[in-house]
Amino acid sequence: MAKFRFELQAVLNARLRAEELQQRRVAELEASRRKLEDGLRARQARIGESRAQLRGRLMGAIDPSMLRGQANASLAGMRDAQRVVLELAGIHRRLQSVMAELRAASRDRRAVEILKERRFEDWRREQDRREQAELDEIAVIRGSRRLMETS
């Protein structure tokens, strides 16, 4: 029996590779995003702990140099958290861009797959038509042999 051969299989393979590349890029950015978000949560927790410690030290005798050091550490933590928020915003923008590219790559791949499916169905119908024609021819030959044998 004949085997279906899709003439544009190389194009489909290239589109599959392009889509997989975009999926990897999305996964990498998602991992970076999760890492930054986890780091941001940790920094926010440290800032909260630092504030709680500072409140606890405001009772009794107050050491100005300790307060200044604590305030500087708190400000440094807040600056660090703000830097992470900016990085996170950049990753979100890149992630949106890469996801749009992934959608385009998926759409391109799917277009070729639909073409392949249609061509396969056309090929299948043609195979069925040829098989039916061969069966009809065999039936005609048998019928003519029977006529010749009975005559």
matplotlib code that plots the C-alpha trace (Angstrom):
import matplotlib.pyplot as plt

x = [0.0, 1.2, 2.5, 1.5, 4.3, 3.8, 5.8, 6.0, 7.2, 10.5, 8.5, 6.4, 9.5, 11.0, 7.9, 7.8, 11.4, 10.6, 7.6, 9.7, 12.3, 9.7, 8.3, 11.8, 12.2, 8.8, 9.9, 13.2, 11.5, 8.9, 11.6, 13.3, 10.0, 9.3, 12.9, 12.5, 9.1, 10.4, 13.3, 11.0, 8.8, 11.9, 13.1, 9.6, 9.6, 13.1, 11.9, 8.9, 11.2, 13.5, 10.6, 9.4, 12.9, 13.2, 9.8, 11.1, 14.2, 12.4, 11.5, 13.8, 17.2, 17.5, 20.9, 20.9, 23.8, 21.9, 18.7, 20.7, 22.2, 18.8, 17.2, 20.1, 19.7, 15.9, 16.4, 18.9, 16.5, 13.7, 16.0, 16.9, 13.2, 12.5, 15.3, 13.8, 10.3, 11.8, 13.6, 10.3, 8.5, 11.1, 10.7, 6.9, 7.3, 9.7, 7.4, 4.5, 6.6, 7.9, 4.4, 3.1, 5.9, 4.9, 1.3, 2.5, 4.8, 1.9, -0.4, 2.1, 2.7, -1.0, -1.6, 0.9, -0.6, -4.1, -2.7, -1.1, -4.3, -6.2, -3.7, -3.7, -7.5, -7.3, -4.7, -6.8, -9.9, -7.8, -6.4, -10.0, -11.1, -8.3, -9.0, -12.7, -11.8, -9.5, -12.3, -14.7, -12.3, -11.8, -15.6, -16.0, -13.2, -14.9, -18.3, -16.9, -15.2, -18.4, -20.2, -17.5, -17.6, -21.4, -21.4]
y = [0.0, 3.5, 5.6, 9.2, 11.7, 15.3, 17.6, 20.3, 18.1, 20.1, 23.3, 21.6, 20.4, 23.9, 25.4, 22.8, 23.7, 27.4, 26.8, 24.6, 27.4, 29.9, 27.5, 27.2, 31.0, 31.3, 28.7, 30.4, 33.8, 32.1, 30.6, 34.0, 35.6, 33.0, 33.3, 37.1, 36.9, 34.5, 36.8, 39.8, 37.9, 37.1, 40.7, 42.0, 39.5, 40.8, 44.4, 43.5, 41.7, 44.7, 47.0, 44.8, 44.7, 48.5, 48.9, 46.6, 48.7, 51.9, 51.1, 52.2, 53.7, 54.6, 54.3, 56.8, 55.0, 51.7, 53.4, 55.1, 51.7, 50.0, 52.7, 52.5, 48.7, 49.1, 51.7, 49.4, 46.5, 48.7, 49.9, 46.3, 45.4, 48.3, 47.1, 43.6, 45.1, 46.9, 43.8, 41.9, 44.6, 44.1, 40.4, 40.7, 42.9, 40.4, 37.5, 39.2, 39.7, 36.1, 34.7, 36.7, 35.2, 31.8, 32.3, 33.3, 30.3, 28.0, 29.6, 29.1, 25.5, 24.8, 26.2, 23.7, 20.9, 21.7, 21.7, 18.3, 16.9, 18.2, 16.7, 13.4, 13.3, 14.0, 11.3, 8.9, 9.6, 9.1, 5.8, 4.7, 5.7, 3.8, 0.7, 0.9, 1.2, -1.8, -3.8, -2.7, -3.9, -7.2, -7.6, -6.8, -9.3, -12.0, -11.2, -11.4, -14.7, -16.2, -15.0, -16.7, -19.8, -20.1, -19.4]
z = [0.0, -0.7, 2.1, 2.7, 2.2, 3.2, 0.9, 3.5, 6.4, 6.6, 7.1, 9.8, 11.5, 11.4, 12.8, 15.6, 16.5, 16.5, 18.8, 21.2, 21.3, 22.3, 24.9, 26.4, 26.4, 28.2, 30.7, 31.4, 32.0, 34.2, 36.3, 36.6, 37.5, 40.2, 41.6, 41.8, 43.4, 46.0, 46.7, 47.0, 49.5, 51.5, 51.4, 52.5, 55.4, 56.5, 56.3, 58.5, 61.0, 61.0, 61.7, 64.5, 66.0, 65.7, 67.5, 70.3, 70.7, 71.1, 74.7, 77.5, 76.8, 73.1, 71.4, 68.5, 66.6, 66.8, 65.5, 62.7, 61.8, 61.9, 59.8, 57.2, 57.0, 56.6, 53.8, 52.1, 52.3, 50.8, 48.0, 47.2, 47.2, 44.8, 42.5, 42.5, 41.7, 38.7, 37.5, 37.9, 35.8, 33.1, 33.1, 32.9, 29.8, 28.2, 29.2, 27.5, 24.4, 24.3, 25.0, 22.0, 19.9, 21.2, 20.2, 16.7, 16.5, 17.6, 15.1, 12.3, 13.3, 13.5, 10.0, 8.5, 10.6, 9.3, 5.8, 6.5, 7.8, 4.8, 2.4, 4.3, 4.0, 0.3, -0.1, 1.9, -0.3, -3.4, -2.0, -1.3, -4.7, -6.4, -4.2, -5.1, -8.8, -8.6, -6.8, -9.5, -12.2, -10.5, -10.3, -14.0, -14.9, -12.8, -14.3, -17.8, -17.0, -15.8, -18.9, -21.0, -19.0, -19.3, -23.0]

ax = plt.figure().add_subplot(projection="3d")
ax.plot(x, y, z, "-o")
ax.set_aspect("equal")
plt.show()
